[in-house]
């Protein structure tokens, strides 16, 4: 966040407040949401292993991605893929 604030010529605190006012999300929440959106697309549209998707989307490891999906969607990455794949076949 410090680097973004500096690029915007703002203090970190001012950047945080303006970012949240503009987007409705904190910078950290925005980043997590962006990672989650990218992961969901890859889980839905590609045969890439879940572990690789977690790394590719910036989660660091599958456990971290699993916690975010579980918290936000109430489902594990594997179950998310199974549900989406089964709905495609109906």
Protein Blocks (a to p, Z undefined) as FASTA:
>chain_A
ZZmmmmnopafklmmmmmmmmnopafklmmmmmmmmmmmmmmmmpcbdfklmmmmnonop
amlmmmmmmmmnopafklmmmmmmmmmmZZ
